[in-house]
Protein backbone atom coordinates (compact mmCIF):
# COMPACT_ATOMS: atom_id res chain seq x y z
CA UNK A 1 0.00 0.00 0.00
CA UNK A 2 1.28 3.48 -0.90
CA UNK A 3 1.31 5.55 2.29
CA UNK A 4 1.08 9.31 2.01
CA UNK A 5 0.75 11.93 4.76
CA UNK A 6 -2.77 12.87 5.82
CA UNK A 7 -2.12 15.74 8.26
CA UNK A 8 0.40 18.56 8.86
CA UNK A 9 2.44 16.59 11.39
CA UNK A 10 2.76 13.63 9.04
CA UNK A 11 3.56 15.97 6.12
CA UNK A 12 6.44 17.36 8.17
CA UNK A 13 7.88 13.90 8.96
CA UNK A 14 7.36 12.72 5.38
CA UNK A 15 9.13 15.86 4.12
CA UNK A 16 12.07 15.38 6.48
CA UNK A 17 12.43 11.75 5.40
CA UNK A 18 12.22 12.59 1.69
CA UNK A 19 14.56 15.59 1.88
CA UNK A 20 17.09 13.60 3.91
CA UNK A 21 17.20 10.77 1.38
CA UNK A 22 17.19 12.94 -1.72
CA UNK A 23 19.68 15.48 -0.33
CA UNK A 24 22.09 12.76 0.79
CA UNK A 25 22.19 11.21 -2.69
CA UNK A 26 22.13 14.48 -4.64
CA UNK A 27 24.85 16.15 -2.55
CA UNK A 28 27.04 13.05 -2.88
CA UNK A 29 26.40 12.98 -6.64
CA UNK A 30 27.35 16.64 -7.06
CA UNK A 31 30.45 16.32 -4.89
CA UNK A 32 31.53 13.33 -7.00
CA UNK A 33 30.64 15.05 -10.28
CA UNK A 34 32.80 18.02 -9.30
CA UNK A 35 35.67 15.82 -8.01
CA UNK A 36 35.49 17.35 -4.52
CA UNK A 37 35.88 14.22 -2.39
CA UNK A 38 39.66 14.28 -2.78
CA UNK A 39 39.84 18.06 -2.56
CA UNK A 40 37.72 19.00 0.47
CA UNK A 41 38.68 18.14 4.03
CA UNK A 42 36.33 15.91 6.07
CA UNK A 43 35.09 19.01 7.91
CA UNK A 44 34.39 20.82 4.64
CA UNK A 45 32.53 17.76 3.33
CA UNK A 46 30.37 17.62 6.46
CA UNK A 47 29.68 21.34 6.08
CA UNK A 48 28.57 20.75 2.47
CA UNK A 49 26.11 18.09 3.62
CA UNK A 50 24.78 20.16 6.53
CA UNK A 51 24.34 23.35 4.49
CA UNK A 52 22.85 21.43 1.56
CA UNK A 53 20.35 19.69 3.82
CA UNK A 54 19.34 22.92 5.58
CA UNK A 55 18.82 24.75 2.30
CA UNK A 56 16.98 21.80 0.72
CA UNK A 57 14.71 21.40 3.75
CA UNK A 58 13.86 25.12 3.89
CA UNK A 59 13.23 25.30 0.14
CA UNK A 60 11.06 22.16 0.20
CA UNK A 61 8.99 23.15 3.24
CA UNK A 62 8.44 26.83 2.53
CA UNK A 63 8.70 27.35 -1.23
CA UNK A 64 8.69 24.32 -3.51
CA UNK A 65 6.47 22.05 -1.40
CA UNK A 66 3.47 24.39 -1.24
CA UNK A 67 3.85 25.47 -4.89
CA UNK A 68 4.33 21.90 -6.12
CA UNK A 69 1.20 20.74 -4.30
CA UNK A 70 -0.85 23.54 -5.85
CA UNK A 71 0.54 22.78 -9.31
CA UNK A 72 0.10 19.01 -8.96
CA UNK A 73 -3.52 19.30 -7.89
CA UNK A 74 -4.26 21.85 -10.62
CA UNK A 75 -3.24 19.37 -13.34
CA UNK A 76 -6.02 17.59 -15.24
CA UNK A 77 -5.98 13.94 -14.11
CA UNK A 78 -8.14 11.60 -12.03
CA UNK A 79 -7.26 12.60 -8.46
CA UNK A 80 -9.09 9.59 -7.05
CA UNK A 81 -6.19 7.45 -8.34
CA UNK A 82 -3.46 7.62 -5.67
CA UNK A 83 -0.75 6.62 -8.16
CA UNK A 84 -1.59 9.60 -10.41
CA UNK A 85 -1.44 11.94 -7.42
CA UNK A 86 1.95 10.53 -6.40
CA UNK A 87 3.32 10.87 -9.95
CA UNK A 88 2.05 14.45 -10.32
CA UNK A 89 3.48 15.44 -6.93
CA UNK A 90 6.81 13.74 -7.71
CA UNK A 91 7.09 15.51 -11.06
CA UNK A 92 6.30 18.93 -9.57
CA UNK A 93 8.48 18.45 -6.48
CA UNK A 94 11.50 17.15 -8.38
CA UNK A 95 11.24 19.90 -10.98
CA UNK A 96 10.97 22.63 -8.35
CA UNK A 97 13.71 21.22 -6.16
CA UNK A 98 16.10 20.67 -9.07
CA UNK A 99 15.56 24.21 -10.33
CA UNK A 100 16.03 25.65 -6.81
CA UNK A 101 18.90 23.50 -5.61
CA UNK A 102 20.75 23.88 -8.92
CA UNK A 103 20.66 27.63 -8.29
CA UNK A 104 22.10 26.96 -4.82
CA UNK A 105 24.81 24.82 -6.45
CA UNK A 106 25.57 27.53 -9.00
CA UNK A 107 25.90 30.16 -6.27
CA UNK A 108 28.09 27.85 -4.14
CA UNK A 109 30.35 27.07 -7.09
CA UNK A 110 30.57 30.72 -8.04
CA UNK A 111 31.44 31.82 -4.49
CA UNK A 112 34.12 29.12 -4.17
CA UNK A 113 35.65 30.06 -7.52
CA UNK A 114 35.16 26.57 -8.94
CA UNK A 115 32.60 27.49 -11.58
CA UNK A 116 35.03 28.16 -14.39
CA UNK A 117 34.60 30.39 -17.41
CA UNK A 118 31.46 30.78 -19.45
CA UNK A 119 27.93 32.00 -19.20
CA UNK A 120 26.12 31.66 -15.88
CA UNK A 121 22.98 30.61 -17.75
CA UNK A 122 24.84 27.83 -19.56
CA UNK A 123 26.38 26.68 -16.25
CA UNK A 124 22.94 26.76 -14.58
CA UNK A 125 21.24 24.82 -17.37
CA UNK A 126 24.05 22.25 -17.33
CA UNK A 127 23.68 21.80 -13.58
CA UNK A 128 19.88 21.50 -13.94
CA UNK A 129 20.27 18.86 -16.66
CA UNK A 130 22.75 16.77 -14.67
CA UNK A 131 20.66 16.99 -11.50
CA UNK A 132 17.34 16.22 -13.20
CA UNK A 133 18.59 13.07 -14.94
CA UNK A 134 19.44 11.62 -11.52
CA UNK A 135 16.78 13.20 -9.30
CA UNK A 136 13.65 12.22 -11.23
CA UNK A 137 14.39 8.48 -11.55
CA UNK A 138 15.81 8.46 -8.01
CA UNK A 139 12.55 9.92 -6.71
CA UNK A 140 10.27 7.62 -8.74
CA UNK A 141 12.17 4.35 -8.41
CA UNK A 142 14.07 4.51 -5.12
CA UNK A 143 13.35 7.33 -2.65
CA UNK A 144 9.62 7.71 -3.24
CA UNK A 145 8.78 4.03 -2.67
CA UNK A 146 11.35 3.68 0.14
CA UNK A 147 10.13 6.75 2.05
CA UNK A 148 6.47 5.82 1.59
CA UNK A 149 7.24 2.32 2.91
CA UNK A 150 9.20 3.60 5.93
CA UNK A 151 6.62 6.32 6.54
CA UNK A 152 3.80 3.76 6.51
CA UNK A 153 5.70 1.33 8.71
CA UNK A 154 6.92 3.76 11.37
CA UNK A 155 5.34 7.23 11.20
CA UNK A 156 1.76 6.72 9.98
CA UNK A 157 1.40 3.53 12.04
CA UNK A 158 2.53 5.45 15.12
CA UNK A 159 0.13 8.33 14.30
CA UNK A 160 -2.80 5.93 14.19
CA UNK A 161 -1.83 4.50 17.60
CA UNK A 162 -1.63 8.02 19.06
CA UNK A 163 -5.04 8.95 17.66
CA UNK A 164 -6.71 5.79 18.98
Backbone as a printed PyTorch tensor [residue, N CA C, xyz], in Angstrom:
tensor([[[  0.8380,  -1.1870,   0.0000],
         [  0.0000,   0.0000,   0.0000],
         [  0.8780,   1.2440,   0.0000]],

        [[  0.5050,   2.2500,  -0.7920],
         [  1.2760,   3.4760,  -0.8950],
         [  0.8240,   4.4510,   0.1850]],

        [[  1.6550,   4.6650,   1.1860],
         [  1.3060,   5.5520,   2.2870],
         [  1.7240,   6.9750,   1.9550]],

        [[  0.8080,   7.8910,   2.1850],
         [  1.0840,   9.3070,   2.0080],
         [  0.5980,  10.0340,   3.2620]],

        [[  1.1660,  11.2060,   3.5610],
         [  0.7530,  11.9310,   4.7610],
         [ -0.6910,  12.4260,   4.6560]],

        [[ -1.3730,  12.4410,   5.7970],
         [ -2.7700,  12.8710,   5.8160],
         [ -3.0060,  14.0780,   6.7160]],

        [[ -1.9660,  14.5410,   7.4330],
         [ -2.1160,  15.7400,   8.2650],
         [ -0.7860,  16.5010,   8.2790]],

        [[ -0.7940,  17.6970,   8.8730],
         [  0.4000,  18.5620,   8.8590],
         [  1.5980,  17.9060,   9.5540]],

        [[  1.3570,  17.2490,  10.6650],
         [  2.4410,  16.5880,  11.3910],
         [  3.0810,  15.5130,  10.5210]],

        [[  2.2440,  14.6910,   9.9090],
         [  2.7570,  13.6310,   9.0440],
         [  3.4450,  14.2080,   7.8100]],

        [[  2.9110,  15.3130,   7.2670],
         [  3.5570,  15.9700,   6.1210],
         [  4.9690,  16.4030,   6.4920]],

        [[  5.1290,  16.9270,   7.7040],
         [  6.4430,  17.3600,   8.1720],
         [  7.4100,  16.1770,   8.2190]],

        [[  7.0080,  15.0820,   8.8570],
         [  7.8770,  13.9050,   8.9610],
         [  8.1830,  13.3100,   7.5870]],

        [[  7.1700,  13.2360,   6.7350],
         [  7.3630,  12.7160,   5.3820],
         [  8.3690,  13.5970,   4.6400]],

        [[  8.2130,  14.9240,   4.7640],
         [  9.1300,  15.8640,   4.1160],
         [ 10.5550,  15.7120,   4.6060]],

        [[ 10.7280,  15.5650,   5.9150],
         [ 12.0700,  15.3780,   6.4800],
         [ 12.6950,  14.0980,   5.9380]],

        [[ 11.9100,  13.0310,   5.9000],
         [ 12.4270,  11.7490,   5.4030],
         [ 12.8250,  11.8580,   3.9310]],

        [[ 11.9590,  12.4820,   3.1280],
         [ 12.2230,  12.5940,   1.6910],
         [ 13.4210,  13.5010,   1.4250]],

        [[ 13.4510,  14.6610,   2.0820],
         [ 14.5640,  15.5930,   1.8800],
         [ 15.8750,  14.9570,   2.3230]],

        [[ 15.8640,  14.2420,   3.4280],
         [ 17.0890,  13.5960,   3.9060],
         [ 17.6270,  12.6180,   2.8680]],

        [[ 16.7660,  11.7530,   2.3700],
         [ 17.2020,  10.7710,   1.3780],
         [ 17.6610,  11.4020,   0.0790]],

        [[ 16.8440,  12.3080,  -0.4430],
         [ 17.1870,  12.9410,  -1.7230],
         [ 18.4360,  13.8080,  -1.5840]],

        [[ 18.5230,  14.5930,  -0.5080],
         [ 19.6780,  15.4770,  -0.3300],
         [ 20.9610,  14.6720,  -0.1650]],

        [[ 20.9070,  13.5950,   0.5910],
         [ 22.0890,  12.7560,   0.7850],
         [ 22.6320,  12.2610,  -0.5570]],

        [[ 21.7560,  11.7380,  -1.3920],
         [ 22.1870,  11.2110,  -2.6910],
         [ 22.6160,  12.3400,  -3.6230]],

        [[ 21.8280,  13.4090,  -3.6920],
         [ 22.1290,  14.4840,  -4.6420],
         [ 23.4000,  15.2460,  -4.2560]],

        [[ 23.6150,  15.4710,  -2.9730],
         [ 24.8480,  16.1490,  -2.5520],
         [ 26.0530,  15.2690,  -2.8640]],

        [[ 25.9500,  13.9810,  -2.5660],
         [ 27.0390,  13.0500,  -2.8820],
         [ 27.3190,  13.0470,  -4.3800]],

        [[ 26.2690,  12.9750,  -5.1840],
         [ 26.3960,  12.9840,  -6.6440],
         [ 27.1230,  14.2370,  -7.1200]],

        [[ 26.7260,  15.3960,  -6.6100],
         [ 27.3490,  16.6410,  -7.0590],
         [ 28.7780,  16.7850,  -6.5620]],

        [[ 29.0600,  16.3030,  -5.3640],
         [ 30.4460,  16.3210,  -4.8900],
         [ 31.3190,  15.4160,  -5.7600]],

        [[ 30.7810,  14.2480,  -6.1290],
         [ 31.5270,  13.3330,  -6.9980],
         [ 31.6850,  13.9200,  -8.4010]],

        [[ 30.6180,  14.4890,  -8.9300],
         [ 30.6420,  15.0450, -10.2790],
         [ 31.6590,  16.1840, -10.3990]],

        [[ 31.8550,  16.8980,  -9.3040],
         [ 32.7980,  18.0180,  -9.3050],
         [ 34.1570,  17.6460,  -8.7010]],

        [[ 34.3860,  16.3360,  -8.5030],
         [ 35.6690,  15.8180,  -8.0060],
         [ 36.1070,  16.4920,  -6.7000]],

        [[ 35.1780,  16.6570,  -5.7640],
         [ 35.4860,  17.3530,  -4.5210],
         [ 35.7950,  16.4280,  -3.3510]],

        [[ 35.5990,  15.1180,  -3.5100],
         [ 35.8820,  14.2200,  -2.3930],
         [ 37.3670,  14.1710,  -2.0720]],

        [[ 38.2250,  14.2820,  -3.0390],
         [ 39.6610,  14.2810,  -2.7750],
         [ 40.1990,  15.6560,  -2.4640]],

        [[ 39.3970,  16.6790,  -2.7140],
         [ 39.8370,  18.0600,  -2.5580],
         [ 39.4490,  18.6540,  -1.2070]],

        [[ 38.2180,  18.4170,  -0.7760],
         [ 37.7180,  18.9960,   0.4700],
         [ 38.1320,  18.1550,   1.6760]],

        [[ 38.3710,  18.8400,   2.7830],
         [ 38.6830,  18.1370,   4.0350],
         [ 37.4080,  17.4810,   4.5650]],

        [[ 37.5410,  16.5180,   5.4870],
         [ 36.3320,  15.9090,   6.0680],
         [ 35.3800,  16.9450,   6.6800]],

        [[ 35.9260,  17.9540,   7.3340],
         [ 35.0920,  19.0120,   7.9120],
         [ 34.3450,  19.7960,   6.8480]],

        [[ 35.0380,  20.0940,   5.7440],
         [ 34.3870,  20.8170,   4.6430],
         [ 33.3020,  19.9620,   3.9890]],

        [[ 33.5480,  18.6610,   3.8860],
         [ 32.5310,  17.7610,   3.3300],
         [ 31.2910,  17.7270,   4.2190]],

        [[ 31.5080,  17.6230,   5.5200],
         [ 30.3740,  17.6210,   6.4550],
         [ 29.6030,  18.9300,   6.3390]],

        [[ 30.3300,  20.0350,   6.2360],
         [ 29.6850,  21.3420,   6.0760],
         [ 28.8350,  21.3840,   4.8050]],

        [[ 29.3420,  20.8020,   3.7150],
         [ 28.5720,  20.7450,   2.4650],
         [ 27.2560,  20.0010,   2.6700]],

        [[ 27.3230,  18.8700,   3.3650],
         [ 26.1100,  18.0880,   3.6210],
         [ 25.1380,  18.8510,   4.5220]],

        [[ 25.6520,  19.4510,   5.5870],
         [ 24.7810,  20.1640,   6.5320],
         [ 24.1170,  21.3590,   5.8540]],

        [[ 24.9060,  22.1860,   5.1730],
         [ 24.3360,  23.3510,   4.4870],
         [ 23.3600,  22.9270,   3.3940]],

        [[ 23.7350,  21.9190,   2.6230],
         [ 22.8540,  21.4290,   1.5600],
         [ 21.5330,  20.9310,   2.1000]],

        [[ 21.5840,  20.1970,   3.2190],
         [ 20.3490,  19.6910,   3.8190],
         [ 19.4900,  20.8340,   4.3440]],

        [[ 20.1000,  21.7910,   5.0320],
         [ 19.3360,  22.9180,   5.5840],
         [ 18.6540,  23.7000,   4.4700]],

        [[ 19.3980,  24.0060,   3.4210],
         [ 18.8180,  24.7500,   2.2980],
         [ 17.7210,  23.9290,   1.6310]],

        [[ 17.9800,  22.6550,   1.3730],
         [ 16.9800,  21.7990,   0.7210],
         [ 15.7150,  21.6900,   1.5660]],

        [[ 15.8730,  21.5250,   2.8710],
         [ 14.7130,  21.4030,   3.7530],
         [ 13.8950,  22.6910,   3.7520]],

        [[ 14.5710,  23.8360,   3.8840],
         [ 13.8590,  25.1210,   3.8920],
         [ 13.1450,  25.3640,   2.5660]],

        [[ 13.8280,  25.1000,   1.4640],
         [ 13.2260,  25.2990,   0.1410],
         [ 12.0240,  24.3750,  -0.0420]],

        [[ 12.1640,  23.1130,   0.3650],
         [ 11.0620,  22.1550,   0.1980],
         [  9.8620,  22.5280,   1.0610]],

        [[ 10.0970,  22.8820,   2.3140],
         [  8.9930,  23.1520,   3.2430],
         [  8.2790,  24.4700,   2.9620]],

        [[  9.0280,  25.4950,   2.5950],
         [  8.4420,  26.8280,   2.5310],
         [  8.2130,  27.3720,   1.1250]],

        [[  8.8610,  26.8150,   0.1270],
         [  8.7050,  27.3460,  -1.2280],
         [  8.1890,  26.2720,  -2.1800]],

        [[  9.0270,  25.3080,  -2.4820],
         [  8.6900,  24.3170,  -3.5080],
         [  7.5270,  23.4240,  -3.0880]],

        [[  7.5390,  22.9470,  -1.8560],
         [  6.4720,  22.0520,  -1.3990],
         [  5.0810,  22.6230,  -1.6100]],

        [[  4.8030,  23.8110,  -1.0480],
         [  3.4670,  24.3880,  -1.2410],
         [  3.1320,  24.6650,  -2.7090]],

        [[  4.1070,  25.1900,  -3.4720],
         [  3.8460,  25.4740,  -4.8900],
         [  3.6470,  24.1900,  -5.6890]],

        [[  4.4400,  23.1740,  -5.3970],
         [  4.3260,  21.9020,  -6.1190],
         [  2.9780,  21.2430,  -5.8510]],

        [[  2.5120,  21.3160,  -4.6170],
         [  1.1990,  20.7360,  -4.2980],
         [  0.0930,  21.4470,  -5.0620]],

        [[  0.1580,  22.7830,  -5.0950],
         [ -0.8530,  23.5420,  -5.8510],
         [ -0.8050,  23.1630,  -7.3250]],

        [[  0.3920,  23.1110,  -7.8860],
         [  0.5400,  22.7810,  -9.3090],
         [  0.0740,  21.3580,  -9.5930]],

        [[  0.4620,  20.4170,  -8.7370],
         [  0.1020,  19.0090,  -8.9580],
         [ -1.4030,  18.8040,  -8.9100]],

        [[ -2.0740,  19.4810,  -7.9980],
         [ -3.5220,  19.3010,  -7.8860],
         [ -4.2970,  20.1390,  -8.8950]],

        [[ -3.6140,  21.0730,  -9.5640],
         [ -4.2610,  21.8530, -10.6200],
         [ -4.2020,  21.1400, -11.9730]],

        [[ -3.3650,  20.1120, -12.0810],
         [ -3.2380,  19.3660, -13.3420],
         [ -4.5100,  18.5570, -13.6080]],

        [[ -4.8040,  18.3600, -14.8960],
         [ -6.0150,  17.5940, -15.2430],
         [ -5.7590,  16.0790, -15.2700]],

        [[ -6.0740,  15.4050, -14.1840],
         [ -5.9790,  13.9440, -14.1060],
         [ -6.9780,  13.4760, -13.0500]],

        [[ -7.1890,  12.1880, -12.9810],
         [ -8.1370,  11.6030, -12.0320],
         [ -7.5000,  11.5540, -10.6410]],

        [[ -7.8720,  12.4900,  -9.7920],
         [ -7.2620,  12.6040,  -8.4650],
         [ -7.7250,  11.5200,  -7.4980]],

        [[ -8.6750,  10.7140,  -7.9030],
         [ -9.0860,   9.5930,  -7.0510],
         [ -8.0960,   8.4290,  -7.1640]],

        [[ -7.2210,   8.4840,  -8.1540],
         [ -6.1870,   7.4530,  -8.3410],
         [ -4.9160,   7.9110,  -7.6130]],

        [[ -4.5960,   7.2300,  -6.5090],
         [ -3.4620,   7.6180,  -5.6680],
         [ -2.1470,   7.6240,  -6.4490]],

        [[ -1.9730,   6.6770,  -7.3700],
         [ -0.7460,   6.6230,  -8.1620],
         [ -0.5800,   7.8890,  -9.0050]],

        [[ -1.6600,   8.3830,  -9.6000],
         [ -1.5880,   9.6020, -10.4080],
         [ -1.2100,  10.8060,  -9.5420]],

        [[ -1.7700,  10.8520,  -8.3450],
         [ -1.4430,  11.9430,  -7.4220],
         [  0.0420,  11.8870,  -7.0650]],

        [[  0.5350,  10.7000,  -6.7550],
         [  1.9480,  10.5310,  -6.3990],
         [  2.8510,  10.9350,  -7.5640]],

        [[  2.5100,  10.5150,  -8.7810],
         [  3.3250,  10.8680,  -9.9520],
         [  3.3130,  12.3700, -10.2100]],

        [[  2.1440,  13.0010, -10.1000],
         [  2.0510,  14.4470, -10.3150],
         [  2.8520,  15.2010,  -9.2570]],

        [[  2.7120,  14.7930,  -8.0060],
         [  3.4820,  15.4350,  -6.9350],
         [  4.9800,  15.2290,  -7.1300]],

        [[  5.3890,  14.0200,  -7.4950],
         [  6.8130,  13.7380,  -7.7100],
         [  7.3670,  14.6050,  -8.8330]],

        [[  6.6330,  14.6950,  -9.9360],
         [  7.0900,  15.5110, -11.0630],
         [  7.2520,  16.9710, -10.6390]],

        [[  6.2530,  17.5180,  -9.9730],
         [  6.3010,  18.9260,  -9.5700],
         [  7.3720,  19.1780,  -8.5090]],

        [[  7.4770,  18.2760,  -7.5370],
         [  8.4750,  18.4470,  -6.4780],
         [  9.9000,  18.3460,  -7.0290]],

        [[ 10.1510,  17.3270,  -7.8340],
         [ 11.5030,  17.1520,  -8.3800],
         [ 11.8710,  18.3360,  -9.2620]],

        [[ 10.9510,  18.7620, -10.1000],
         [ 11.2370,  19.8970, -10.9800],
         [ 11.5550,  21.1440, -10.1640]],

        [[ 10.7260,  21.4500,  -9.1850],
         [ 10.9650,  22.6300,  -8.3510],
         [ 12.2450,  22.5410,  -7.5480]],

        [[ 12.4990,  21.3820,  -6.9650],
         [ 13.7100,  21.2190,  -6.1560],
         [ 14.9690,  21.2490,  -7.0150]],

        [[ 14.9240,  20.6360,  -8.1860],
         [ 16.1000,  20.6660,  -9.0680],
         [ 16.3840,  22.0980,  -9.5150]],

        [[ 15.3530,  22.8250,  -9.9090],
         [ 15.5630,  24.2150, -10.3300],
         [ 16.1220,  25.0550,  -9.1810]],

        [[ 15.5910,  24.8720,  -7.9770],
         [ 16.0300,  25.6500,  -6.8090],
         [ 17.4210,  25.2460,  -6.3350]],

        [[ 17.6240,  23.9600,  -6.1510],
         [ 18.8980,  23.5020,  -5.6070],
         [ 20.0330,  23.6310,  -6.6250]],

        [[ 19.7160,  23.6260,  -7.9050],
         [ 20.7480,  23.8760,  -8.9180],
         [ 21.2070,  25.3270,  -8.8400]],

        [[ 20.2900,  26.2320,  -8.5070],
         [ 20.6650,  27.6310,  -8.2910],
         [ 21.5800,  27.7370,  -7.0660]],

        [[ 21.2430,  27.0170,  -6.0070],
         [ 22.1010,  26.9620,  -4.8160],
         [ 23.4910,  26.4360,  -5.2020]],

        [[ 23.5390,  25.3790,  -6.0030],
         [ 24.8130,  24.8230,  -6.4540],
         [ 25.6070,  25.8040,  -7.2990]],

        [[ 24.9130,  26.5260,  -8.1640],
         [ 25.5670,  27.5320,  -9.0010],
         [ 26.1750,  28.6330,  -8.1300]],

        [[ 25.4100,  29.1080,  -7.1640],
         [ 25.9010,  30.1600,  -6.2660],
         [ 27.0850,  29.6490,  -5.4480]],

        [[ 26.9900,  28.4390,  -4.9180],
         [ 28.0910,  27.8510,  -4.1400],
         [ 29.3510,  27.7220,  -4.9790]],

        [[ 29.1910,  27.2310,  -6.2000],
         [ 30.3480,  27.0680,  -7.0930],
         [ 30.9500,  28.4130,  -7.4500]],

        [[ 30.0980,  29.3940,  -7.6880],
         [ 30.5750,  30.7230,  -8.0440],
         [ 31.3370,  31.3540,  -6.8770]],

        [[ 30.7900,  31.2370,  -5.6710],
         [ 31.4440,  31.8200,  -4.4950],
         [ 32.7720,  31.1400,  -4.1750]],

        [[ 32.8720,  29.8450,  -4.4560],
         [ 34.1180,  29.1250,  -4.1660],
         [ 35.1430,  29.2730,  -5.2870]],

        [[ 34.7350,  29.8770,  -6.3960],
         [ 35.6470,  30.0630,  -7.5170],
         [ 35.8460,  28.8260,  -8.3640]],

        [[ 34.9910,  27.8230,  -8.1990],
         [ 35.1610,  26.5710,  -8.9380],
         [ 34.2320,  26.4570, -10.1430]],

        [[ 33.5660,  27.5350, -10.4920],
         [ 32.5960,  27.4870, -11.5820],
         [ 33.2610,  27.4480, -12.9520]],

        [[ 34.3620,  28.1310, -13.0930],
         [ 35.0260,  28.1640, -14.3920],
         [ 34.4920,  29.2890, -15.2530]],

        [[ 35.0010,  29.3370, -16.4790],
         [ 34.5980,  30.3890, -17.4090],
         [ 33.2910,  30.0250, -18.0880]],

        [[ 32.6800,  31.0210, -18.6900],
         [ 31.4640,  30.7760, -19.4490],
         [ 30.2650,  31.4830, -18.8570]],

        [[ 29.1840,  31.3530, -19.5660],
         [ 27.9300,  32.0000, -19.2040],
         [ 27.3060,  31.3520, -17.9680]],

        [[ 26.8150,  32.1840, -17.0620],
         [ 26.1210,  31.6630, -15.8790],
         [ 24.8820,  30.8710, -16.2760]],

        [[ 24.1930,  31.3170, -17.3030],
         [ 22.9820,  30.6130, -17.7520],
         [ 23.3410,  29.2300, -18.2810]],

        [[ 24.4100,  29.1320, -19.0460],
         [ 24.8450,  27.8280, -19.5600],
         [ 25.2560,  26.9200, -18.3970]],

        [[ 25.9980,  27.4650, -17.4380],
         [ 26.3760,  26.6780, -16.2540],
         [ 25.1300,  26.2020, -15.5140]],

        [[ 24.1640,  27.1100, -15.3040],
         [ 22.9420,  26.7570, -14.5790],
         [ 22.1700,  25.6640, -15.3100]],

        [[ 21.9820,  25.8200, -16.6000],
         [ 21.2360,  24.8170, -17.3690],
         [ 21.9540,  23.4670, -17.3780]],

        [[ 23.2690,  23.4910, -17.3970],
         [ 24.0470,  22.2480, -17.3340],
         [ 23.8500,  21.5640, -15.9830]],

        [[ 23.8970,  22.3540, -14.9180],
         [ 23.6810,  21.7990, -13.5760],
         [ 22.2700,  21.2250, -13.4710]],

        [[ 21.2750,  21.9670, -13.9640],
         [ 19.8830,  21.4960, -13.9360],
         [ 19.7700,  20.1690, -14.6800]],

        [[ 20.3440,  20.0900, -15.8630],
         [ 20.2730,  18.8610, -16.6640],
         [ 20.8660,  17.6780, -15.9030]],

        [[ 22.0820,  17.8650, -15.3890],
         [ 22.7500,  16.7710, -14.6700],
         [ 21.9700,  16.3580, -13.4210]],

        [[ 21.4170,  17.3190, -12.7120],
         [ 20.6550,  16.9900, -11.5050],
         [ 19.3310,  16.3150, -11.8350]],

        [[ 18.6600,  16.7730, -12.8800],
         [ 17.3420,  16.2170, -13.2010],
         [ 17.4400,  14.7630, -13.6580]],

        [[ 18.4880,  14.4470, -14.4350],
         [ 18.5900,  13.0690, -14.9380],
         [ 18.8470,  12.0640, -13.8150]],

        [[ 19.3300,  12.5180, -12.6720],
         [ 19.4440,  11.6200, -11.5200],
         [ 18.2290,  11.7510, -10.5980]],

        [[ 17.8120,  12.9730, -10.3170],
         [ 16.7800,  13.2010,  -9.2960],
         [ 15.4280,  12.5930,  -9.6500]],

        [[ 14.9920,  12.7030, -10.8960],
         [ 13.6520,  12.2160, -11.2310],
         [ 13.5530,  10.6900, -11.1200]],

        [[ 14.4630,   9.9350, -11.7450],
         [ 14.3860,   8.4800, -11.5540],
         [ 14.6430,   8.0650, -10.0970]],

        [[ 15.5480,   8.7600,  -9.4180],
         [ 15.8120,   8.4610,  -8.0090],
         [ 14.5310,   8.6060,  -7.1910]],

        [[ 13.7970,   9.6740,  -7.4370],
         [ 12.5470,   9.9170,  -6.7130],
         [ 11.4950,   8.8520,  -7.0380]],

        [[ 11.3280,   8.5580,  -8.3230],
         [ 10.2730,   7.6220,  -8.7350],
         [ 10.5740,   6.1710,  -8.3730]],

        [[ 11.8240,   5.7700,  -8.5260],
         [ 12.1680,   4.3500,  -8.4130],
         [ 12.6940,   3.9680,  -7.0280]],

        [[ 13.4220,   4.8750,  -6.3770],
         [ 14.0720,   4.5100,  -5.1160],
         [ 13.4870,   5.2610,  -3.9150]],

        [[ 13.7120,   6.5650,  -3.8500],
         [ 13.3500,   7.3260,  -2.6480],
         [ 11.8500,   7.3780,  -2.3960]],

        [[ 11.0720,   7.6330,  -3.4290],
         [  9.6240,   7.7070,  -3.2380],
         [  9.0660,   6.4380,  -2.6190]],

        [[  9.2900,   5.2750,  -3.2610],
         [  8.7830,   4.0330,  -2.6690],
         [  9.3910,   3.7220,  -1.2970]],

        [[ 10.6950,   3.9720,  -1.1330],
         [ 11.3470,   3.6810,   0.1440],
         [ 10.7770,   4.5490,   1.2670]],

        [[ 10.6520,   5.8460,   1.0140],
         [ 10.1340,   6.7490,   2.0490],
         [  8.6730,   6.4470,   2.3480]],

        [[  7.8760,   6.1650,   1.3240],
         [  6.4670,   5.8150,   1.5850],
         [  6.3690,   4.5320,   2.4120]],

        [[  7.2330,   3.5580,   2.1280],
         [  7.2420,   2.3160,   2.9090],
         [  7.6200,   2.5940,   4.3670]],

        [[  8.7400,   3.3030,   4.5700],
         [  9.1950,   3.6030,   5.9290],
         [  8.1940,   4.4870,   6.6650]],

        [[  7.6320,   5.4430,   5.9520],
         [  6.6170,   6.3190,   6.5390],
         [  5.4150,   5.5030,   7.0070]],

        [[  4.9450,   4.6010,   6.1610],
         [  3.8010,   3.7610,   6.5150],
         [  4.1060,   2.8250,   7.6630]],

        [[  5.3260,   2.3110,   7.6820],
         [  5.7020,   1.3350,   8.7130],
         [  5.9310,   1.9830,  10.0770]],

        [[  6.5270,   3.1680,  10.0940],
         [  6.9190,   3.7620,  11.3660],
         [  6.1290,   5.0130,  11.7540]],

        [[  5.9640,   5.9500,  10.8470],
         [  5.3410,   7.2250,  11.2040],
         [  3.8220,   7.1350,  11.2010]],

        [[  3.2240,   6.7630,  10.0800],
         [  1.7650,   6.7200,   9.9790],
         [  1.1830,   5.7010,  10.9510]],

        [[  1.8430,   4.5670,  11.1070],
         [  1.3960,   3.5270,  12.0380],
         [  1.3890,   4.0800,  13.4650]],

        [[  2.4250,   4.8370,  13.7970],
         [  2.5310,   5.4470,  15.1210],
         [  1.4580,   6.5250,  15.2990]],

        [[  1.1680,   7.2940,  14.2410],
         [  0.1330,   8.3320,  14.2970],
         [ -1.2240,   7.7310,  14.5940]],

        [[ -1.5170,   6.5960,  13.9740],
         [ -2.8040,   5.9290,  14.1870],
         [ -2.9150,   5.4730,  15.6380]],

        [[ -1.8220,   4.9450,  16.1980],
         [ -1.8310,   4.5020,  17.5960],
         [ -2.0630,   5.6810,  18.5360]],

        [[ -1.4550,   6.8390,  18.2140],
         [ -1.6300,   8.0160,  19.0550],
         [ -3.0670,   8.5200,  19.0030]],

        [[ -3.6790,   8.4550,  17.8270],
         [ -5.0420,   8.9490,  17.6550],
         [ -6.0640,   8.0350,  18.3180]],

        [[ -5.7450,   6.7640,  18.4320],
         [ -6.7090,   5.7890,  18.9810],
         [ -6.8780,   5.8990,  20.4710]]])
